Amino acid sequence: MKILILGAGKMGAFFTDVLCMAHDVALFDTDALRLRFAFNTLRMTRYEEIRDFAPDLLINCVTLKHTVEAFCSVQPFLPATCIVSDIASVKTGLRDFYLSSGFRFVSTHPMFGPTFASLDDLSRQNAIVISESDPFGKAFFKELYRSLGLSIFEYSFEEHDQTIAYSLSVPFASTLVFTSTMKAIEAPGTTFKRHMDIAKGLLSEDDYLLSEILFNPYTSPRLEEIRAELSALLDIVERKDASAMQEYLKRVRKNIERY
């Protein structure tokens, strides 16, 4: 298969490395310097080169902020038979864009960011495949993700963003609140250090990506739940109610039993 990958960032380079030995892969980026380490791959910086390559599949790996913009830029140079795809962490607006584009599409979300996951071992990581996607496209990505050892889940566009509000927005918000109240201490404990490592990793991400994940329309209700739970915990602490604390901890432990 002829596969065009847009964006030579971390995820673009990852997909290039994974696919280039079994497929005819081209990597496109307007910055030629970002293409210098691409292996066994055609390197492209001009849109006209895309027309000559005539890809069967396009994988859009540019940052979330420019996902739709990148699609619009390359569409005039794609064959009508090309399947277009994204790996965006928030899908808001993409369904409408795809339906208006006229192209077959497949949308997925490999839920391993380069910041936290080891790309050499993804056996404990997950991927989401959007159910409304083209059947052939879904089959391709499911086979690819299975070959990497990922657990695969199939959700609609709406279900995806609801899930992300739990799996990304809540921990992101919790980490930001922790960091915003943090003060320098000379003898931090192990738990503090672990939270600090997570915070440093999170804050190394692109500001726009963090904003868009938190601006997910399903985030606000989850943050209201955090506020309510924090209020309940504060009440228990202020009253020094040992019995209520035990019940609280019992309830919280039940939430993590499934994991």
Contacts in CASP RR format, 6 or more apart in sequence:
PFRMAT RR
TARGET T0000
AUTHOR 0000-0000-0000
METHOD contacts of the structure
MODEL  1
MKILILGAGKMGAFFTDVLCMAHDVALFDTDALRLRFAFNTLRMTRYEEI
RDFAPDLLINCVTLKHTVEAFCSVQPFLPATCIVSDIASVKTGLRDFYLS
SGFRFVSTHPMFGPTFASLDDLSRQNAIVISESDPFGKAFFKELYRSLGL
SIFEYSFEEHDQTIAYSLSVPFASTLVFTSTMKAIEAPGTTFKRHMDIAK
GLLSEDDYLLSEILFNPYTSPRLEEIRAELSALLDIVERKDASAMQEYLK
RVRKNIERY
1 23 0 8 1.000
1 24 0 8 1.000
1 56 0 8 1.000
1 57 0 8 1.000
1 140 0 8 1.000
2 23 0 8 1.000
2 24 0 8 1.000
2 26 0 8 1.000
2 53 0 8 1.000
2 54 0 8 1.000
2 55 0 8 1.000
2 56 0 8 1.000
2 57 0 8 1.000
3 19 0 8 1.000
3 23 0 8 1.000
3 24 0 8 1.000
3 25 0 8 1.000
3 26 0 8 1.000
3 55 0 8 1.000
3 56 0 8 1.000
3 57 0 8 1.000
3 58 0 8 1.000
3 59 0 8 1.000
4 25 0 8 1.000
4 26 0 8 1.000
4 27 0 8 1.000
4 28 0 8 1.000
4 44 0 8 1.000
4 50 0 8 1.000
4 53 0 8 1.000
4 55 0 8 1.000
4 57 0 8 1.000
4 58 0 8 1.000
4 59 0 8 1.000
4 74 0 8 1.000
5 12 0 8 1.000
5 15 0 8 1.000
5 16 0 8 1.000
5 19 0 8 1.000
5 25 0 8 1.000
5 26 0 8 1.000
5 27 0 8 1.000
5 28 0 8 1.000
5 58 0 8 1.000
5 59 0 8 1.000
5 61 0 8 1.000
6 12 0 8 1.000
6 28 0 8 1.000
6 29 0 8 1.000
6 58 0 8 1.000
6 59 0 8 1.000
6 60 0 8 1.000
6 61 0 8 1.000
6 62 0 8 1.000
6 70 0 8 1.000
6 74 0 8 1.000
7 27 0 8 1.000
7 28 0 8 1.000
7 29 0 8 1.000
7 34 0 8 1.000
7 60 0 8 1.000
7 61 0 8 1.000
7 62 0 8 1.000
7 70 0 8 1.000
8 16 0 8 1.000
8 27 0 8 1.000
8 28 0 8 1.000
8 29 0 8 1.000
8 31 0 8 1.000
8 34 0 8 1.000
8 35 0 8 1.000
8 38 0 8 1.000
9 29 0 8 1.000
9 34 0 8 1.000
9 61 0 8 1.000
10 113 0 8 1.000
10 114 0 8 1.000
11 61 0 8 1.000
11 87 0 8 1.000
11 110 0 8 1.000
11 113 0 8 1.000
11 114 0 8 1.000
12 27 0 8 1.000
12 59 0 8 1.000
12 61 0 8 1.000
13 27 0 8 1.000
13 37 0 8 1.000
13 38 0 8 1.000
14 114 0 8 1.000
14 119 0 8 1.000
15 59 0 8 1.000
15 61 0 8 1.000
15 87 0 8 1.000
16 25 0 8 1.000
16 27 0 8 1.000
16 38 0 8 1.000
16 39 0 8 1.000
16 41 0 8 1.000
17 39 0 8 1.000
18 144 0 8 1.000
18 148 0 8 1.000
19 25 0 8 1.000
19 144 0 8 1.000
20 39 0 8 1.000
20 40 0 8 1.000
20 41 0 8 1.000
21 40 0 8 1.000
24 42 0 8 1.000
25 40 0 8 1.000
25 41 0 8 1.000
25 42 0 8 1.000
26 41 0 8 1.000
26 42 0 8 1.000
26 43 0 8 1.000
26 44 0 8 1.000
26 49 0 8 1.000
26 50 0 8 1.000
26 53 0 8 1.000
26 55 0 8 1.000
27 35 0 8 1.000
27 38 0 8 1.000
27 41 0 8 1.000
27 42 0 8 1.000
27 43 0 8 1.000
27 44 0 8 1.000
28 44 0 8 1.000
28 45 0 8 1.000
28 49 0 8 1.000
28 50 0 8 1.000
28 74 0 8 1.000
29 35 0 8 1.000
29 44 0 8 1.000
29 45 0 8 1.000
30 45 0 8 1.000
31 45 0 8 1.000
32 43 0 8 1.000
32 45 0 8 1.000
35 43 0 8 1.000
35 44 0 8 1.000
35 45 0 8 1.000
42 49 0 8 1.000
42 53 0 8 1.000
44 50 0 8 1.000
44 53 0 8 1.000
47 73 0 8 1.000
47 74 0 8 1.000
47 76 0 8 1.000
47 77 0 8 1.000
48 77 0 8 1.000
50 74 0 8 1.000
50 77 0 8 1.000
50 78 0 8 1.000
51 77 0 8 1.000
51 78 0 8 1.000
54 79 0 8 1.000
54 82 0 8 1.000
55 78 0 8 1.000
55 79 0 8 1.000
55 82 0 8 1.000
56 81 0 8 1.000
56 82 0 8 1.000
56 83 0 8 1.000
57 82 0 8 1.000
57 83 0 8 1.000
57 85 0 8 1.000
57 137 0 8 1.000
57 140 0 8 1.000
58 74 0 8 1.000
58 78 0 8 1.000
58 82 0 8 1.000
58 83 0 8 1.000
58 84 0 8 1.000
58 85 0 8 1.000
59 85 0 8 1.000
59 86 0 8 1.000
59 87 0 8 1.000
60 67 0 8 1.000
60 70 0 8 1.000
60 71 0 8 1.000
60 84 0 8 1.000
60 85 0 8 1.000
60 86 0 8 1.000
60 87 0 8 1.000
60 88 0 8 1.000
61 87 0 8 1.000
62 69 0 8 1.000
62 70 0 8 1.000
63 206 0 8 1.000
63 208 0 8 1.000
63 209 0 8 1.000
64 88 0 8 1.000
64 89 0 8 1.000
64 90 0 8 1.000
64 206 0 8 1.000
64 208 0 8 1.000
64 209 0 8 1.000
64 212 0 8 1.000
65 206 0 8 1.000
65 208 0 8 1.000
65 209 0 8 1.000
65 212 0 8 1.000
67 86 0 8 1.000
67 88 0 8 1.000
67 94 0 8 1.000
68 93 0 8 1.000
68 94 0 8 1.000
68 97 0 8 1.000
71 84 0 8 1.000
71 86 0 8 1.000
71 97 0 8 1.000
71 101 0 8 1.000
75 84 0 8 1.000
75 101 0 8 1.000
75 103 0 8 1.000
78 84 0 8 1.000
78 103 0 8 1.000
80 103 0 8 1.000
82 103 0 8 1.000
82 104 0 8 1.000
83 103 0 8 1.000
83 104 0 8 1.000
83 105 0 8 1.000
83 106 0 8 1.000
83 134 0 8 1.000
83 136 0 8 1.000
83 137 0 8 1.000
84 98 0 8 1.000
84 101 0 8 1.000
84 103 0 8 1.000
84 104 0 8 1.000
84 105 0 8 1.000
84 106 0 8 1.000
85 105 0 8 1.000
85 106 0 8 1.000
85 107 0 8 1.000
85 108 0 8 1.000
85 133 0 8 1.000
85 137 0 8 1.000
85 141 0 8 1.000
86 94 0 8 1.000
86 107 0 8 1.000
86 108 0 8 1.000
87 108 0 8 1.000
87 109 0 8 1.000
87 110 0 8 1.000
88 94 0 8 1.000
88 107 0 8 1.000
88 109 0 8 1.000
89 109 0 8 1.000
89 164 0 8 1.000
89 168 0 8 1.000
89 209 0 8 1.000
89 212 0 8 1.000
89 213 0 8 1.000
90 161 0 8 1.000
90 164 0 8 1.000
90 212 0 8 1.000
90 213 0 8 1.000
90 215 0 8 1.000
90 216 0 8 1.000
91 107 0 8 1.000
91 109 0 8 1.000
91 130 0 8 1.000
91 157 0 8 1.000
91 160 0 8 1.000
91 161 0 8 1.000
92 161 0 8 1.000
92 216 0 8 1.000
92 217 0 8 1.000
94 107 0 8 1.000
94 157 0 8 1.000
95 132 0 8 1.000
95 157 0 8 1.000
98 105 0 8 1.000
98 107 0 8 1.000
104 134 0 8 1.000
104 136 0 8 1.000
104 137 0 8 1.000
105 133 0 8 1.000
105 134 0 8 1.000
106 129 0 8 1.000
106 130 0 8 1.000
106 133 0 8 1.000
106 134 0 8 1.000
106 137 0 8 1.000
106 138 0 8 1.000
106 140 0 8 1.000
106 141 0 8 1.000
107 129 0 8 1.000
107 130 0 8 1.000
107 132 0 8 1.000
107 133 0 8 1.000
107 157 0 8 1.000
108 127 0 8 1.000
108 128 0 8 1.000
108 129 0 8 1.000
108 130 0 8 1.000
108 133 0 8 1.000
108 141 0 8 1.000
108 145 0 8 1.000
109 127 0 8 1.000
109 128 0 8 1.000
109 130 0 8 1.000
109 160 0 8 1.000
109 164 0 8 1.000
110 125 0 8 1.000
110 127 0 8 1.000
110 145 0 8 1.000
110 150 0 8 1.000
111 125 0 8 1.000
111 126 0 8 1.000
111 127 0 8 1.000
111 128 0 8 1.000
111 167 0 8 1.000
112 119 0 8 1.000
112 122 0 8 1.000
112 125 0 8 1.000
112 126 0 8 1.000
112 150 0 8 1.000
115 201 0 8 1.000
115 202 0 8 1.000
115 204 0 8 1.000
115 205 0 8 1.000
116 201 0 8 1.000
117 125 0 8 1.000
122 148 0 8 1.000
122 149 0 8 1.000
122 150 0 8 1.000
123 149 0 8 1.000
123 150 0 8 1.000
125 149 0 8 1.000
125 150 0 8 1.000
125 151 0 8 1.000
126 150 0 8 1.000
126 151 0 8 1.000
126 152 0 8 1.000
126 153 0 8 1.000
127 141 0 8 1.000
127 145 0 8 1.000
127 150 0 8 1.000
127 151 0 8 1.000
127 152 0 8 1.000
127 153 0 8 1.000
128 152 0 8 1.000
128 153 0 8 1.000
128 154 0 8 1.000
128 155 0 8 1.000
128 160 0 8 1.000
128 163 0 8 1.000
129 138 0 8 1.000
129 141 0 8 1.000
129 142 0 8 1.000
129 145 0 8 1.000
129 152 0 8 1.000
129 153 0 8 1.000
129 154 0 8 1.000
129 155 0 8 1.000
130 154 0 8 1.000
130 155 0 8 1.000
130 156 0 8 1.000
130 157 0 8 1.000
130 160 0 8 1.000
131 138 0 8 1.000
131 154 0 8 1.000
131 155 0 8 1.000
131 156 0 8 1.000
132 156 0 8 1.000
132 157 0 8 1.000
138 154 0 8 1.000
142 152 0 8 1.000
145 152 0 8 1.000
146 152 0 8 1.000
155 163 0 8 1.000
161 216 0 8 1.000
161 217 0 8 1.000
161 218 0 8 1.000
162 218 0 8 1.000
164 213 0 8 1.000
164 216 0 8 1.000
164 218 0 8 1.000
165 216 0 8 1.000
165 218 0 8 1.000
165 219 0 8 1.000
165 221 0 8 1.000
165 222 0 8 1.000
166 222 0 8 1.000
168 213 0 8 1.000
169 213 0 8 1.000
169 214 0 8 1.000
169 216 0 8 1.000
169 218 0 8 1.000
169 219 0 8 1.000
169 222 0 8 1.000
169 223 0 8 1.000
170 222 0 8 1.000
170 223 0 8 1.000
170 226 0 8 1.000
172 202 0 8 1.000
172 210 0 8 1.000
172 213 0 8 1.000
172 214 0 8 1.000
173 214 0 8 1.000
173 219 0 8 1.000
173 222 0 8 1.000
173 223 0 8 1.000
173 226 0 8 1.000
174 226 0 8 1.000
175 195 0 8 1.000
175 198 0 8 1.000
175 199 0 8 1.000
175 202 0 8 1.000
176 202 0 8 1.000
178 195 0 8 1.000
178 199 0 8 1.000
179 199 0 8 1.000
179 203 0 8 1.000
182 196 0 8 1.000
182 199 0 8 1.000
185 192 0 8 1.000
188 196 0 8 1.000
202 210 0 8 1.000
213 219 0 8 1.000
232 248 0 8 1.000
233 248 0 8 1.000
236 244 0 8 1.000
236 245 0 8 1.000
236 248 0 8 1.000
237 245 0 8 1.000
END
